[in-house]
Structure formats: C-alpha cells, structure tokens
Amino acid sequence: MHKAENSDYIAFIFLKTNYEKKIMSKHNSNGCRKVVKQLTKHGVKCIYKTKGIMLLVDNPDIPNYMMHFGEKAIHPVRRWAKKHLKIDLKF
C-alpha cells in the first residue's frame, strides 16, 4: 500500500508541472516572445516570474519593468523601450 501512495504522489507532481507548462504556453503570445528576443539582443535581462517577465537593465537610472505575457503588454513595453532605451521594437 505504501508503493501506491508513493506512485500517486509522483503522478500528482508530474501532472502539476505539465499543467503549469501548458498555462505558460497558452498565455505566452508569439508577439511577446519576439519582443523579449529583441530586448535580450539589446542587453536587457529577462527574468521569468509567475505573473510575467521582469525586464532588468544594468543602468540604475532606468526603471525596471514588469511585463505581462499577453498581447496587450506589447505596446507598453515598446513605449518603455523607446523612452528609456532609445530602441524601436518591432513585433
């Protein structure tokens, strides 16, 4: 009986991690990935959090930015990059 409990626990962990990966892939849009790729080429560090992507710049004068995964987040990030980093992002 102890083996069954252990295997149920392992199956639960496997299902939970796969479910979280599906959620991330559903909400992570193609345009968002393209913008993040362009930002990393310009030296912006992108840290993936549960609610979005934290955009970090080495310059302390430039504020950090928390980006959501969806399509509606692309335009505010483009404005932030144009204002603070002087780069024009395309998506």
Helices and strands as residue ranges (DSSP letters): H 2-27, H 30-41, E 45-48, E 53-56, E 65-67, G 71-73, H 74-80, I 81-85
